[in-house]
Amino acid sequence: LGLTRKVIAVVNMARIVSRSASRSWGVVTPQLMRRAVRLLAQVAPVSVLLACGDTTQGPVRVTVAGAQTLVSTESELLGHPTDLAVDDRGRLYVLDGRMSQVVVLDSTGGVIRQFGRPGAGPGELNRPGAMAVRRDTVVVLDSGNGRIQRWHTSGQHIGVQPLEDFAVNGPTAVRPSGQLAAARQGWGDVLVAILGPDGTPQGGVGTPVVEPPAFVDAREMRRQILDGQVPDFLRNMVMPVWHSESELWLLLQAEGLVERHNLAGALLARTPLELPEADLIRDLFVTRNQESTGLAPLAYASDAEVVRGTLWILLNLPDDHPAVIVQVDDAGAVVGILEFSDVHGARTLAVDAGGRRVYFGIPSEASILVAQTL
């Protein structure tokens, strides 16, 4: 589930070597050492942190080195990589929120095609917020124009579907069908509203942590934050991620919780993100509010997507900290943690179908990096 058997074998082999060397009656045989070296060679450039201890006490943590630049800042190809997706052929789709277009790249970073442009007409975008790719169709949430737009993967525009009586004003996940999961922060007594491709309400999921406040006092919220508190206004903030056509992940951003629901509203799994980085994320939240005149929300996750049934969560860390991905299985257990030592400032991600190539969008540099997990 995100960590191959080879990596686990390396961890186990290292423990065997360690135990053998520490016993007064045993030695590390040449055969044992050669086997360990062969296993390590097979998983390069992944280096396992052998200090992670017994895996029964927590998930294996792995450091991944050797990230490469797929799209550089100097290329001036991108303005702001807002969302990423990988199709069945391994092509990378980049939704550029600043340039209002989709850029399709091959595995080396070569541009295959570009489509979309700023505006309000067919095939034009205004503040696009999310994207989904399946088979030969690209679906884009055209937030600023209040609609869903579709393209063929060849770049041909297929059509427009207005979202009737619905304004996109929070994190929203879109399925290839055009179905939406839109954050509602507790309004309507749900955390996330489910909408059809035309914006028709189809119910909601998630129990609000607190009752949404009747009004917002920014000055009082800032005082609470600087006193180490999390204002009620922020506690219902959530990032929705589609798990399947009938299930949804909710990342409760200020609570550091991950929940999986079915569309009938039943809670299927729930787990806290109890990680070493949690304190760092909370410290960053306070620092940003000390330095800013606006209100910076508390968010544990920058992005997330489902890979072969496992939720991959990109943590919202400072730009000078290596990127960290937390892997959560469908039962809600944290099964792996990947730290990418050469990736900094990542805010979006996409993973290929095999979980071997991870793409990172770096908005502050308008660049894309790629790393091989195995």
C-alpha positions as CSV (number, residue, x, y, z in Angstrom):
1,L,0.0,0.0,0.0
2,G,2.4,2.6,-1.2
3,L,5.5,0.8,0.0
4,T,6.6,-2.2,-2.0
5,R,7.6,-5.5,-0.7
6,K,11.2,-4.8,-1.6
7,V,11.3,-1.8,0.8
8,I,9.7,-3.8,3.6
9,A,12.2,-6.6,2.9
10,V,15.1,-4.1,3.2
11,V,13.8,-3.0,6.6
12,N,13.4,-6.6,7.8
13,M,16.8,-7.5,6.5
14,A,18.4,-4.6,8.3
15,R,16.8,-5.8,11.5
16,I,18.1,-9.3,11.0
17,V,21.6,-8.0,10.4
18,S,21.3,-5.8,13.5
19,R,20.1,-8.6,15.7
20,S,22.7,-11.0,14.3
21,A,25.5,-8.6,15.0
22,S,24.3,-7.8,18.5
23,R,24.0,-11.4,19.7
24,S,27.1,-12.8,21.4
25,W,26.7,-16.1,19.7
26,G,26.1,-14.8,16.2
27,V,27.9,-13.0,13.4
28,V,26.8,-11.3,10.2
29,T,27.7,-13.9,7.6
30,P,28.9,-12.9,4.1
31,Q,25.8,-14.5,2.6
32,L,23.5,-12.4,4.8
33,M,25.3,-9.2,4.0
34,R,25.4,-9.9,0.3
35,R,21.6,-10.5,0.3
36,A,21.0,-7.2,2.2
37,V,23.2,-5.3,-0.3
38,R,21.3,-6.8,-3.3
39,L,18.0,-5.7,-1.8
40,L,19.3,-2.2,-1.1
41,A,20.5,-1.9,-4.7
42,Q,17.1,-2.8,-6.0
43,V,15.3,0.0,-4.2
44,A,17.7,2.9,-5.0
45,P,17.3,5.8,-4.9
46,V,15.0,5.2,-1.9
47,S,16.9,5.1,1.4
48,V,15.1,3.5,4.3
49,L,15.3,5.2,7.6
50,L,16.3,2.2,9.7
51,A,15.8,4.1,12.9
52,C,12.0,3.9,12.4
53,G,11.8,1.0,14.8
54,D,9.3,-1.9,14.8
55,T,6.7,-1.5,12.1
56,T,4.1,-2.8,14.5
57,Q,4.6,0.5,16.4
58,G,3.8,2.7,13.5
59,P,4.2,3.1,9.7
60,V,7.5,2.7,7.9
61,R,9.1,6.0,7.1
62,V,11.1,6.2,3.8
63,T,13.2,9.0,2.4
64,V,13.2,9.4,-1.4
65,A,16.0,11.3,-3.0
66,G,16.8,12.2,-6.6
67,A,13.8,14.4,-7.7
68,Q,14.2,15.9,-11.1
69,T,12.8,19.1,-12.6
70,L,10.2,18.4,-15.3
71,V,9.2,22.0,-15.9
72,S,11.5,24.7,-14.8
73,T,10.8,28.3,-13.7
74,E,13.0,29.5,-16.5
75,S,10.9,27.8,-19.1
76,E,8.0,30.3,-18.3
77,L,5.6,27.5,-19.4
78,L,3.4,27.8,-16.3
79,G,2.0,30.5,-14.2
80,H,0.5,28.6,-11.3
81,P,0.1,24.8,-11.2
82,T,-3.3,24.5,-9.5
83,D,-4.1,20.8,-10.1
84,L,-2.3,17.8,-11.6
85,A,-3.5,14.5,-13.0
86,V,-1.9,11.5,-14.8
87,D,-3.8,9.6,-17.5
88,D,-3.6,5.9,-18.3
89,R,-0.7,6.5,-20.7
90,G,1.4,8.2,-18.1
91,R,0.9,11.7,-19.6
92,L,0.8,14.6,-17.0
93,Y,-2.0,17.2,-17.2
94,V,-1.4,20.5,-15.5
95,L,-4.2,22.8,-14.7
96,D,-2.8,26.3,-14.7
97,G,-5.0,28.6,-12.7
98,R,-3.1,31.7,-13.6
99,M,-2.9,31.1,-17.3
100,S,-6.4,29.6,-17.5
101,Q,-5.3,26.6,-19.5
102,V,-4.4,22.9,-19.4
103,V,-0.9,21.8,-20.4
104,V,-0.3,18.2,-21.3
105,L,3.3,16.9,-20.8
106,D,5.1,13.6,-21.7
107,S,7.3,11.8,-19.2
108,T,10.3,14.0,-20.0
109,G,8.5,17.3,-19.7
110,G,7.9,17.8,-23.4
111,V,4.7,19.7,-24.2
112,I,2.2,17.5,-26.1
113,R,-0.5,20.2,-26.3
114,Q,-2.2,23.1,-24.5
115,F,-5.8,24.0,-24.5
116,G,-8.0,26.6,-22.7
117,R,-7.5,30.4,-22.4
118,P,-8.8,33.2,-20.2
119,G,-12.4,34.3,-20.8
120,A,-16.0,33.4,-20.4
121,G,-16.8,31.7,-23.8
122,P,-16.8,28.0,-24.7
123,G,-13.3,26.6,-24.0
124,E,-12.3,29.6,-21.9
125,L,-11.6,29.6,-18.2
126,N,-11.8,31.9,-15.2
127,R,-10.1,30.8,-12.0
128,P,-10.2,27.1,-12.8
129,G,-10.0,25.2,-9.5
130,A,-10.0,21.4,-10.1
131,M,-9.6,18.8,-12.8
132,A,-10.2,15.1,-13.5
133,V,-9.0,12.9,-16.3
134,R,-10.4,9.6,-17.3
135,R,-9.7,7.7,-20.5
136,D,-10.2,10.3,-23.3
137,T,-12.0,13.0,-21.3
138,V,-10.6,16.0,-19.3
139,V,-13.1,17.6,-16.9
140,V,-12.3,21.1,-15.5
141,L,-14.2,22.9,-12.7
142,D,-14.4,26.5,-14.2
143,S,-15.0,28.1,-10.8
144,G,-15.0,31.8,-11.9
145,N,-17.6,31.1,-14.6
146,G,-19.7,28.8,-12.5
147,R,-19.6,25.7,-14.8
148,I,-18.1,22.4,-15.7
149,Q,-16.1,22.2,-19.0
150,R,-15.0,19.1,-20.9
151,W,-12.3,18.5,-23.5
152,H,-11.2,15.4,-25.4
153,T,-7.6,14.5,-24.5
154,S,-6.8,15.5,-28.0
155,G,-7.6,19.1,-27.0
156,Q,-10.9,19.3,-28.7
157,H,-13.5,21.2,-26.6
158,I,-16.6,18.9,-26.0
159,G,-19.0,21.1,-24.1
160,V,-20.1,23.3,-21.2
161,Q,-22.4,22.5,-18.3
162,P,-23.5,25.5,-16.1
163,L,-23.8,24.9,-12.4
164,E,-27.3,26.1,-11.7
165,D,-27.7,28.2,-8.5
166,F,-24.3,27.1,-7.2
167,A,-21.3,29.3,-6.4
168,V,-17.9,27.6,-5.9
169,N,-16.4,29.2,-2.9
170,G,-14.3,26.5,-1.2
171,P,-12.2,23.4,-1.9
172,T,-14.1,21.3,-4.4
173,A,-13.3,17.8,-5.9
174,V,-14.6,16.9,-9.3
175,R,-15.1,13.4,-10.7
176,P,-14.7,12.6,-14.5
177,S,-18.6,12.4,-14.6
178,G,-18.7,16.1,-13.5
179,Q,-20.1,15.2,-10.1
180,L,-18.8,17.6,-7.4
181,A,-18.0,17.4,-3.7
182,A,-17.9,21.0,-2.4
183,A,-16.8,22.1,1.0
184,R,-19.5,23.8,3.0
185,Q,-17.8,24.4,6.3
186,G,-20.8,23.2,8.3
187,W,-23.4,25.3,6.6
188,G,-26.5,23.2,5.9
189,D,-25.4,20.9,8.8
190,V,-22.8,19.2,6.5
191,L,-19.1,19.6,5.9
192,V,-19.4,18.7,2.2
193,A,-22.2,19.1,-0.3
194,I,-22.6,16.5,-3.1
195,L,-23.8,18.0,-6.5
196,G,-24.6,16.6,-9.8
197,P,-22.8,17.7,-13.0
198,D,-25.4,20.5,-13.4
199,G,-25.0,21.6,-9.8
200,T,-28.2,19.9,-8.6
201,P,-27.9,19.0,-4.9
202,Q,-27.5,15.3,-4.2
203,G,-27.1,15.4,-0.4
204,G,-24.1,16.0,1.9
205,V,-21.7,14.2,4.2
206,G,-19.7,15.0,7.3
207,T,-20.8,16.2,10.7
208,P,-19.7,19.7,11.6
209,V,-17.1,19.9,14.4
210,V,-18.8,23.1,15.7
211,E,-21.8,25.1,14.8
212,P,-20.9,27.7,12.1
213,P,-20.6,31.1,13.7
214,A,-23.3,33.6,12.9
215,F,-20.8,36.3,12.1
216,V,-17.0,36.6,11.8
217,D,-14.9,38.9,13.9
218,A,-11.4,38.9,12.2
219,R,-9.8,40.8,15.0
220,E,-11.1,38.4,17.7
221,M,-10.0,35.4,15.5
222,R,-6.5,36.9,15.2
223,R,-6.3,37.3,19.0
224,Q,-7.4,33.7,19.5
225,I,-4.8,32.4,17.1
226,L,-1.9,34.4,18.7
227,D,-3.1,33.0,22.0
228,G,-2.7,29.5,20.6
229,Q,-6.3,28.8,19.9
230,V,-8.1,27.7,16.8
231,P,-11.2,29.9,16.1
232,D,-14.5,28.1,15.5
233,F,-14.7,29.6,12.1
234,L,-11.7,27.5,10.9
235,R,-12.6,24.2,12.6
236,N,-15.1,23.1,9.9
237,M,-12.7,23.7,7.0
238,V,-12.4,20.5,5.0
239,M,-10.7,19.2,1.8
240,P,-12.9,16.6,0.0
241,V,-11.2,13.8,-2.1
242,W,-13.1,11.2,-4.1
243,H,-12.3,7.7,-3.0
244,S,-14.7,6.0,-5.5
245,E,-18.0,6.9,-7.2
246,S,-19.8,6.1,-3.9
247,E,-17.3,7.1,-1.2
248,L,-15.5,10.3,-0.2
249,W,-12.5,11.2,1.9
250,L,-12.7,14.3,4.1
251,L,-9.6,16.0,5.4
252,L,-10.6,18.1,8.4
253,Q,-7.9,20.7,8.0
254,A,-7.9,22.4,11.4
255,E,-8.5,19.2,13.4
256,G,-5.8,17.0,11.7
257,L,-8.4,14.3,11.1
258,V,-9.1,12.1,8.1
259,E,-12.5,10.5,7.5
260,R,-14.0,8.3,4.9
261,H,-17.8,8.4,4.2
262,N,-20.2,6.9,1.8
263,L,-22.6,9.2,0.0
264,A,-25.4,8.1,2.2
265,G,-23.5,9.9,5.0
266,A,-22.2,6.9,6.9
267,L,-18.8,7.3,8.5
268,L,-16.6,4.3,7.4
269,A,-13.2,5.2,8.8
270,R,-11.6,8.0,10.9
271,T,-8.0,8.6,12.0
272,P,-6.0,11.4,13.4
273,L,-2.8,12.5,11.7
274,E,-0.5,12.1,14.7
275,L,2.8,13.0,13.0
276,P,6.0,14.7,14.0
277,E,5.2,17.4,11.4
278,A,1.9,18.3,13.2
279,D,3.6,20.8,15.6
280,L,5.5,22.3,12.7
281,I,2.2,22.9,10.8
282,R,0.6,24.5,13.8
283,D,3.6,26.8,14.3
284,L,3.5,27.8,10.7
285,F,-0.2,28.7,11.1
286,V,0.6,31.0,14.0
287,T,3.7,32.5,12.2
288,R,1.7,33.3,9.0
289,N,-1.0,35.1,11.0
290,Q,1.6,37.1,12.9
291,E,3.2,38.2,9.6
292,S,0.0,38.7,7.6
293,T,-2.7,41.3,7.7
294,G,-5.2,38.8,6.4
295,L,-6.3,35.5,8.0
296,A,-4.3,32.4,7.2
297,P,-6.2,29.1,7.8
298,L,-4.8,26.1,9.6
299,A,-4.4,23.3,7.0
300,Y,-2.6,20.0,7.6
301,A,-2.9,19.0,3.9
302,S,-2.0,20.9,0.7
303,D,-3.4,18.2,-1.7
304,A,-4.4,14.5,-1.7
305,E,-5.4,11.8,-4.2
306,V,-6.3,8.2,-4.1
307,V,-3.8,5.7,-5.6
308,R,-5.0,2.0,-5.8
309,G,-7.3,2.5,-2.9
310,T,-4.8,4.3,-0.7
311,L,-5.1,8.0,0.1
312,W,-1.9,9.9,-0.5
313,I,-1.8,13.2,1.5
314,L,0.7,15.9,0.7
315,L,1.3,17.8,4.0
316,N,1.2,21.6,4.1
317,L,4.7,22.3,5.3
318,P,7.0,25.4,5.1
319,D,8.7,25.9,1.8
320,D,12.1,25.1,3.3
321,H,11.0,21.7,4.5
322,P,11.1,18.6,2.4
323,A,7.8,17.4,1.0
324,V,6.1,14.7,3.0
325,I,3.3,12.3,1.8
326,V,1.3,10.3,4.3
327,Q,-0.4,7.2,3.0
328,V,-3.7,6.1,4.6
329,D,-5.5,2.8,3.7
330,D,-9.2,2.4,3.3
331,A,-9.6,1.4,6.9
332,G,-8.1,4.7,8.0
333,A,-4.7,3.4,9.1
334,V,-1.5,5.3,8.3
335,V,0.5,2.7,6.4
336,G,3.5,4.7,5.1
337,I,5.2,8.0,5.2
338,L,7.4,9.2,2.3
339,E,9.8,12.2,2.7
340,F,11.1,13.7,-0.5
341,S,14.5,15.2,0.4
342,D,14.9,17.2,-2.9
343,V,11.4,18.6,-3.1
344,H,10.5,21.9,-1.4
345,G,7.4,24.2,-1.6
346,A,5.1,21.5,-3.1
347,R,1.4,22.3,-3.0
348,T,-0.1,19.9,-5.5
349,L,0.6,16.3,-6.5
350,A,-0.3,13.6,-8.9
351,V,0.8,9.9,-8.8
352,D,0.9,7.4,-11.7
353,A,-1.3,4.3,-11.6
354,G,1.5,2.1,-10.2
355,G,2.5,4.6,-7.5
356,R,6.0,4.8,-8.8
357,R,6.2,8.3,-10.2
358,V,5.1,11.3,-8.1
359,Y,4.7,14.7,-9.7
360,F,4.8,17.8,-7.5
361,G,3.5,21.3,-8.4
362,I,5.6,24.1,-6.9
363,P,3.4,27.3,-7.3
364,S,6.0,29.6,-5.8
365,E,8.4,28.7,-8.6
366,A,5.8,27.9,-11.3
367,S,7.6,24.5,-11.8
368,I,6.9,20.8,-11.8
369,L,9.2,18.2,-10.1
370,V,9.1,14.4,-10.5
371,A,10.4,11.7,-8.2
372,Q,10.6,7.9,-8.5
373,T,9.4,6.1,-5.4
374,L,10.8,2.8,-6.6
